[in-house]
Structure formats: structure tokens, C-alpha cells
């Protein structure tokens, strides 16, 4: 008899994508409005939430036996659902190891622990291959990653880890250890100017990147990355999603940008 949850609501994208990758998408009955992966999921599943708000009556009407969310930001949603008798699982990791843990735990919940381990092994092999390549580089780019523009917020831990895996030097790595965005605020924009990054990566939590908004900050046009046109937008769906997207498309995009920069230094 299958005792695994059969009617799952995913309040964030990473668990939705993971269930699809495990071949268990039929268990999903509700998703977040921010979910765009895998392609077509928005036409297949009912949208019942954003990141900070949920349609409680719609969720309850779906009769879920499990609701999965992410981080302290969804604590209020979780509390309200629990008080309505719904079983809720909230992940609260910030690292690549946490992503692996989520994939394995979710796989175990739906009877696919073997497949989850295979998925994790694939990501680990990709990372090992990239690390082996970047060890051969004679130069490393200094990198600034911006997660939000006002206030200025630097990258979360799994982003910082990806930057370093891909051969970059994360100039604000020390802030990435802070789990809350408010603790990753760069209070003095001059710090970024003084650090003079070779590459600027931007992902404004789903909001379109506008270079003018960034580089009209005082002295920011003097930054090397601006002078050499080495500033890039990374879609939030592939780097700020703490799941398969970050370890596939996200890591590939960042590795490609860094590799291109290294090749330019050699010409």
C-alpha cells in the first residue's frame, strides 16, 4: 500500500520541479504563481499562492495531505494552514548541501529515494567537472552579485557557493552566511565601487534588471565591470530558486559567463 502523500501543494517552485524530475508530478495538486519550471506546469496545475500570500480556502478545497513551503517568510502561511488541520513541511536551508537534502527528503517522501540520489549524483558530477576545469585557469574574476537594488542586497549562500564553484571570487561572500535578506544589505554603495568587480551579476527577485538604475549610483560607472560591459542579468527562476534550476541552468549560465571572461583575459 502506498502511504506516501498523494495530494501535494508546493508553495515554491523548487519542490514542484523536483517532483517532476522524479516522475511524481501526478501527486501535485497546487503550485505557486511564481512557478515557471518545468515548462507548461502553469497550465497543468492550479495556482494557489504567491511567495508571501496564499489562497487558504482554495488550498483547503484541494484536500492536500501535504503542503510544502520555504523559509521563515512563509511561516505565517504555514501557521494558518496548520491551524486548519493541514500537514505542512517548511524547508529553511540556504546552501547547496541544503538543496541536496531537500531533494533526498522529498524523494523519500514519495518513495523515490533511489531516483533522488541519482539526481543529486548528477549535480555533484557536474560541479566536480566544473571545479576541475576552473583549477586550470590562470586568473579568477572578482564578482559582485546583486539580489535587490533598494536597499542593495548581496547574494544568498547557495549563490555565493555557485559563484565560487564556477571559478569566481565572491566579493561579498562574508554576507552570504546571513540567512535573512535584511542582514545582507550593503549599507554603503561605495563598498562595491571600492571592491571594483570584474563581473557584475544581477537577479532582482523577478524584477527586470535596468542597468541605468544600477550604474547611475554615485561612482558606479567607474567600476571595471561597467567599463568592460561585463554585467549580466541571471533570471531569478534559475538562480534564486533553491533547487534543481540553480544546479543546472543557473550554474551553467554563470560558468559560461566566467569562462568567456577568462578567455578575454588571454587575448
C-alpha positions, 0 to 999 in steps of 0.5 A: 500500500502506498502511504506516501502523500498523494495530494501535494501543494508546493508553495515554491517552485523548487519542490514542484520541479523536483517532483517532476524530475522524479516522475511524481508530478501526478501527486501535485495538486497546487503550485505557486504563481511564481512557478515557471519550471518545468515548462507548461506546469502553469497550465497543468496545475492550479495556482494557489499562492504567491511567495508571501500570500496564499489562497487558504480556502482554495488550498483547503478545497484541494484536500492536500495531505501535504503542503510544502513551503520555504523559509521563515517568510512563509511561516505565517502561511504555514501557521494558518494552514496548520491551524486548519488541520493541514500537514505542512513541511517548511524547508529553511536551508540556504546552501547547496548541501541544503538543496541536496537534502531537500531533494533526498527528503522529498524523494523519500517522501514519495518513495523515490529515494533511489531516483533522488540520489541519482539526481543529486549524483548528477549535480555533484558530477557536474560541479566536480567537472566544473571545479576541475576545469576552473583549477586550470585557469590562470586568473579568477574574476572578482564578482559582485552579485546583486539580489535587490537594488533598494536597499542593495542586497548581496547574494544568498549562500547557495549563490555565493557557493555557485559563484565560487564553484564556477571559478569566481571570487565572491566579493561579498561572500562574508554576507552570504552566511546571513540567512535573512535578506535584511542582514545582507544589505550593503549599507554603503554603495561605495563598498562595491565601487571600492571592491571594483568587480570584474563581473557584475551579476544581477537577479532582482527577485523577478524584477527586470534588471535596468542597468541605468538604475544600477550604474547611475549610483554615485561612482558606479560607472567607474567600476571595471565591470561597467567599463568592460560591459561585463554585467549580466542579468541571471533570471531569478527562476534559475538562480534564486530558486533553491533547487534543481534550476540553480544546479543546472541552468543557473550554474551553467549560465554563470560558468559560461559567463566566467569562462568567456571572461577568462578567455578575454583575459588571454587575448 
